[in-house]
Amino acid sequence: MAVGALVLGIISAALSLVCSWLPYAGQIFSPILGVIGIVLGVMGMKKEPEKAGQAKAGLILSIVGLVLSLLILAAWIIFTVFIATEAGTPDFWRSLK
């Protein structure tokens, strides 16, 4: 479990950074792998105390990958909604009143 957490944490962190320009590929798989890595890291620290270092590293990398992917996804959504569409123009907000 500890090795699985470490591998998934590395992949999650790498996908969140490398695939940040492809929100559908990296930002869908990275949070999923991050959550699975977090679960495996916690389980690995409890069930395999001799591999607690690997489990902790996997847990940290999974959290980093999850947070980065969610931040990049939020920035992509904000850019798409408020800057790249008509919602970013003042006329759009005036039309709502």
MODELLER restraints for C-alpha pairs under 7 A, 6 or more apart:
rsr = mdl.restraints
at = mdl.atoms
rsr.add(forms.Gaussian(group=physical.xy_distance, feature=features.Distance(at['CA:1:A'], at['CA:40:A']), mean=5.54, stdev=0.5))
rsr.add(forms.Gaussian(group=physical.xy_distance, feature=features.Distance(at['CA:1:A'], at['CA:41:A']), mean=6.90, stdev=0.5))
rsr.add(forms.Gaussian(group=physical.xy_distance, feature=features.Distance(at['CA:1:A'], at['CA:44:A']), mean=4.93, stdev=0.5))
rsr.add(forms.Gaussian(group=physical.xy_distance, feature=features.Distance(at['CA:2:A'], at['CA:40:A']), mean=6.66, stdev=0.5))
rsr.add(forms.Gaussian(group=physical.xy_distance, feature=features.Distance(at['CA:2:A'], at['CA:41:A']), mean=5.82, stdev=0.5))
rsr.add(forms.Gaussian(group=physical.xy_distance, feature=features.Distance(at['CA:2:A'], at['CA:44:A']), mean=4.76, stdev=0.5))
rsr.add(forms.Gaussian(group=physical.xy_distance, feature=features.Distance(at['CA:2:A'], at['CA:51:A']), mean=6.29, stdev=0.5))
rsr.add(forms.Gaussian(group=physical.xy_distance, feature=features.Distance(at['CA:2:A'], at['CA:54:A']), mean=5.48, stdev=0.5))
rsr.add(forms.Gaussian(group=physical.xy_distance, feature=features.Distance(at['CA:2:A'], at['CA:55:A']), mean=4.18, stdev=0.5))
rsr.add(forms.Gaussian(group=physical.xy_distance, feature=features.Distance(at['CA:3:A'], at['CA:54:A']), mean=6.38, stdev=0.5))
rsr.add(forms.Gaussian(group=physical.xy_distance, feature=features.Distance(at['CA:3:A'], at['CA:55:A']), mean=6.90, stdev=0.5))
rsr.add(forms.Gaussian(group=physical.xy_distance, feature=features.Distance(at['CA:4:A'], at['CA:40:A']), mean=6.85, stdev=0.5))
rsr.add(forms.Gaussian(group=physical.xy_distance, feature=features.Distance(at['CA:5:A'], at['CA:37:A']), mean=4.42, stdev=0.5))
rsr.add(forms.Gaussian(group=physical.xy_distance, feature=features.Distance(at['CA:5:A'], at['CA:38:A']), mean=6.83, stdev=0.5))
rsr.add(forms.Gaussian(group=physical.xy_distance, feature=features.Distance(at['CA:5:A'], at['CA:40:A']), mean=5.12, stdev=0.5))
rsr.add(forms.Gaussian(group=physical.xy_distance, feature=features.Distance(at['CA:5:A'], at['CA:41:A']), mean=5.02, stdev=0.5))
rsr.add(forms.Gaussian(group=physical.xy_distance, feature=features.Distance(at['CA:5:A'], at['CA:55:A']), mean=6.09, stdev=0.5))
rsr.add(forms.Gaussian(group=physical.xy_distance, feature=features.Distance(at['CA:5:A'], at['CA:58:A']), mean=4.60, stdev=0.5))
rsr.add(forms.Gaussian(group=physical.xy_distance, feature=features.Distance(at['CA:5:A'], at['CA:59:A']), mean=6.49, stdev=0.5))
rsr.add(forms.Gaussian(group=physical.xy_distance, feature=features.Distance(at['CA:6:A'], at['CA:54:A']), mean=6.19, stdev=0.5))
rsr.add(forms.Gaussian(group=physical.xy_distance, feature=features.Distance(at['CA:6:A'], at['CA:55:A']), mean=6.42, stdev=0.5))
rsr.add(forms.Gaussian(group=physical.xy_distance, feature=features.Distance(at['CA:6:A'], at['CA:57:A']), mean=6.24, stdev=0.5))
rsr.add(forms.Gaussian(group=physical.xy_distance, feature=features.Distance(at['CA:6:A'], at['CA:58:A']), mean=3.60, stdev=0.5))
rsr.add(forms.Gaussian(group=physical.xy_distance, feature=features.Distance(at['CA:7:A'], at['CA:58:A']), mean=7.00, stdev=0.5))
rsr.add(forms.Gaussian(group=physical.xy_distance, feature=features.Distance(at['CA:8:A'], at['CA:33:A']), mean=5.85, stdev=0.5))
rsr.add(forms.Gaussian(group=physical.xy_distance, feature=features.Distance(at['CA:8:A'], at['CA:34:A']), mean=6.74, stdev=0.5))
rsr.add(forms.Gaussian(group=physical.xy_distance, feature=features.Distance(at['CA:8:A'], at['CA:37:A']), mean=5.26, stdev=0.5))
rsr.add(forms.Gaussian(group=physical.xy_distance, feature=features.Distance(at['CA:8:A'], at['CA:62:A']), mean=6.86, stdev=0.5))
rsr.add(forms.Gaussian(group=physical.xy_distance, feature=features.Distance(at['CA:9:A'], at['CA:34:A']), mean=6.11, stdev=0.5))
rsr.add(forms.Gaussian(group=physical.xy_distance, feature=features.Distance(at['CA:9:A'], at['CA:37:A']), mean=5.67, stdev=0.5))
rsr.add(forms.Gaussian(group=physical.xy_distance, feature=features.Distance(at['CA:9:A'], at['CA:58:A']), mean=5.02, stdev=0.5))
rsr.add(forms.Gaussian(group=physical.xy_distance, feature=features.Distance(at['CA:9:A'], at['CA:59:A']), mean=6.79, stdev=0.5))
rsr.add(forms.Gaussian(group=physical.xy_distance, feature=features.Distance(at['CA:9:A'], at['CA:61:A']), mean=4.51, stdev=0.5))
rsr.add(forms.Gaussian(group=physical.xy_distance, feature=features.Distance(at['CA:9:A'], at['CA:62:A']), mean=3.96, stdev=0.5))
rsr.add(forms.Gaussian(group=physical.xy_distance, feature=features.Distance(at['CA:9:A'], at['CA:65:A']), mean=6.73, stdev=0.5))
rsr.add(forms.Gaussian(group=physical.xy_distance, feature=features.Distance(at['CA:10:A'], at['CA:61:A']), mean=6.13, stdev=0.5))
rsr.add(forms.Gaussian(group=physical.xy_distance, feature=features.Distance(at['CA:12:A'], at['CA:30:A']), mean=4.59, stdev=0.5))
rsr.add(forms.Gaussian(group=physical.xy_distance, feature=features.Distance(at['CA:12:A'], at['CA:33:A']), mean=5.64, stdev=0.5))
rsr.add(forms.Gaussian(group=physical.xy_distance, feature=features.Distance(at['CA:12:A'], at['CA:34:A']), mean=5.48, stdev=0.5))
rsr.add(forms.Gaussian(group=physical.xy_distance, feature=features.Distance(at['CA:12:A'], at['CA:62:A']), mean=6.21, stdev=0.5))
rsr.add(forms.Gaussian(group=physical.xy_distance, feature=features.Distance(at['CA:12:A'], at['CA:65:A']), mean=4.88, stdev=0.5))
rsr.add(forms.Gaussian(group=physical.xy_distance, feature=features.Distance(at['CA:13:A'], at['CA:61:A']), mean=6.30, stdev=0.5))
rsr.add(forms.Gaussian(group=physical.xy_distance, feature=features.Distance(at['CA:13:A'], at['CA:62:A']), mean=6.73, stdev=0.5))
rsr.add(forms.Gaussian(group=physical.xy_distance, feature=features.Distance(at['CA:13:A'], at['CA:64:A']), mean=6.31, stdev=0.5))
rsr.add(forms.Gaussian(group=physical.xy_distance, feature=features.Distance(at['CA:13:A'], at['CA:65:A']), mean=3.78, stdev=0.5))
rsr.add(forms.Gaussian(group=physical.xy_distance, feature=features.Distance(at['CA:15:A'], at['CA:26:A']), mean=5.21, stdev=0.5))
rsr.add(forms.Gaussian(group=physical.xy_distance, feature=features.Distance(at['CA:15:A'], at['CA:30:A']), mean=5.74, stdev=0.5))
rsr.add(forms.Gaussian(group=physical.xy_distance, feature=features.Distance(at['CA:16:A'], at['CA:26:A']), mean=5.80, stdev=0.5))
rsr.add(forms.Gaussian(group=physical.xy_distance, feature=features.Distance(at['CA:16:A'], at['CA:27:A']), mean=6.40, stdev=0.5))
rsr.add(forms.Gaussian(group=physical.xy_distance, feature=features.Distance(at['CA:16:A'], at['CA:30:A']), mean=5.80, stdev=0.5))
rsr.add(forms.Gaussian(group=physical.xy_distance, feature=features.Distance(at['CA:16:A'], at['CA:65:A']), mean=5.89, stdev=0.5))
rsr.add(forms.Gaussian(group=physical.xy_distance, feature=features.Distance(at['CA:16:A'], at['CA:68:A']), mean=6.07, stdev=0.5))
rsr.add(forms.Gaussian(group=physical.xy_distance, feature=features.Distance(at['CA:16:A'], at['CA:69:A']), mean=4.77, stdev=0.5))
rsr.add(forms.Gaussian(group=physical.xy_distance, feature=features.Distance(at['CA:19:A'], at['CA:25:A']), mean=6.85, stdev=0.5))
rsr.add(forms.Gaussian(group=physical.xy_distance, feature=features.Distance(at['CA:19:A'], at['CA:26:A']), mean=4.64, stdev=0.5))
rsr.add(forms.Gaussian(group=physical.xy_distance, feature=features.Distance(at['CA:20:A'], at['CA:26:A']), mean=6.20, stdev=0.5))
rsr.add(forms.Gaussian(group=physical.xy_distance, feature=features.Distance(at['CA:20:A'], at['CA:27:A']), mean=6.87, stdev=0.5))
rsr.add(forms.Gaussian(group=physical.xy_distance, feature=features.Distance(at['CA:20:A'], at['CA:72:A']), mean=6.54, stdev=0.5))
rsr.add(forms.Gaussian(group=physical.xy_distance, feature=features.Distance(at['CA:23:A'], at['CA:73:A']), mean=6.70, stdev=0.5))
rsr.add(forms.Gaussian(group=physical.xy_distance, feature=features.Distance(at['CA:27:A'], at['CA:69:A']), mean=5.62, stdev=0.5))
rsr.add(forms.Gaussian(group=physical.xy_distance, feature=features.Distance(at['CA:27:A'], at['CA:73:A']), mean=6.32, stdev=0.5))
rsr.add(forms.Gaussian(group=physical.xy_distance, feature=features.Distance(at['CA:30:A'], at['CA:65:A']), mean=6.66, stdev=0.5))
rsr.add(forms.Gaussian(group=physical.xy_distance, feature=features.Distance(at['CA:30:A'], at['CA:66:A']), mean=6.56, stdev=0.5))
rsr.add(forms.Gaussian(group=physical.xy_distance, feature=features.Distance(at['CA:30:A'], at['CA:69:A']), mean=6.37, stdev=0.5))
rsr.add(forms.Gaussian(group=physical.xy_distance, feature=features.Distance(at['CA:31:A'], at['CA:66:A']), mean=4.83, stdev=0.5))
rsr.add(forms.Gaussian(group=physical.xy_distance, feature=features.Distance(at['CA:31:A'], at['CA:69:A']), mean=6.33, stdev=0.5))
rsr.add(forms.Gaussian(group=physical.xy_distance, feature=features.Distance(at['CA:34:A'], at['CA:62:A']), mean=4.43, stdev=0.5))
rsr.add(forms.Gaussian(group=physical.xy_distance, feature=features.Distance(at['CA:34:A'], at['CA:63:A']), mean=6.33, stdev=0.5))
rsr.add(forms.Gaussian(group=physical.xy_distance, feature=features.Distance(at['CA:34:A'], at['CA:65:A']), mean=5.96, stdev=0.5))
rsr.add(forms.Gaussian(group=physical.xy_distance, feature=features.Distance(at['CA:34:A'], at['CA:66:A']), mean=5.04, stdev=0.5))
rsr.add(forms.Gaussian(group=physical.xy_distance, feature=features.Distance(at['CA:35:A'], at['CA:62:A']), mean=6.98, stdev=0.5))
rsr.add(forms.Gaussian(group=physical.xy_distance, feature=features.Distance(at['CA:37:A'], at['CA:58:A']), mean=6.59, stdev=0.5))
rsr.add(forms.Gaussian(group=physical.xy_distance, feature=features.Distance(at['CA:37:A'], at['CA:59:A']), mean=6.36, stdev=0.5))
rsr.add(forms.Gaussian(group=physical.xy_distance, feature=features.Distance(at['CA:37:A'], at['CA:62:A']), mean=5.41, stdev=0.5))
rsr.add(forms.Gaussian(group=physical.xy_distance, feature=features.Distance(at['CA:38:A'], at['CA:59:A']), mean=5.04, stdev=0.5))
rsr.add(forms.Gaussian(group=physical.xy_distance, feature=features.Distance(at['CA:38:A'], at['CA:62:A']), mean=5.71, stdev=0.5))
rsr.add(forms.Gaussian(group=physical.xy_distance, feature=features.Distance(at['CA:38:A'], at['CA:63:A']), mean=6.74, stdev=0.5))
rsr.add(forms.Gaussian(group=physical.xy_distance, feature=features.Distance(at['CA:41:A'], at['CA:55:A']), mean=4.62, stdev=0.5))
rsr.add(forms.Gaussian(group=physical.xy_distance, feature=features.Distance(at['CA:41:A'], at['CA:56:A']), mean=6.29, stdev=0.5))
rsr.add(forms.Gaussian(group=physical.xy_distance, feature=features.Distance(at['CA:41:A'], at['CA:58:A']), mean=5.84, stdev=0.5))
rsr.add(forms.Gaussian(group=physical.xy_distance, feature=features.Distance(at['CA:41:A'], at['CA:59:A']), mean=4.81, stdev=0.5))
rsr.add(forms.Gaussian(group=physical.xy_distance, feature=features.Distance(at['CA:44:A'], at['CA:52:A']), mean=6.90, stdev=0.5))
rsr.add(forms.Gaussian(group=physical.xy_distance, feature=features.Distance(at['CA:44:A'], at['CA:55:A']), mean=5.54, stdev=0.5))
rsr.add(forms.Gaussian(group=physical.xy_distance, feature=features.Distance(at['CA:45:A'], at['CA:52:A']), mean=4.88, stdev=0.5))
rsr.add(forms.Gaussian(group=physical.xy_distance, feature=features.Distance(at['CA:45:A'], at['CA:55:A']), mean=5.63, stdev=0.5))
rsr.add(forms.Gaussian(group=physical.xy_distance, feature=features.Distance(at['CA:81:A'], at['CA:87:A']), mean=6.45, stdev=0.5))
rsr.add(forms.Gaussian(group=physical.xy_distance, feature=features.Distance(at['CA:82:A'], at['CA:88:A']), mean=4.39, stdev=0.5))
rsr.add(forms.Gaussian(group=physical.xy_distance, feature=features.Distance(at['CA:86:A'], at['CA:92:A']), mean=6.31, stdev=0.5))
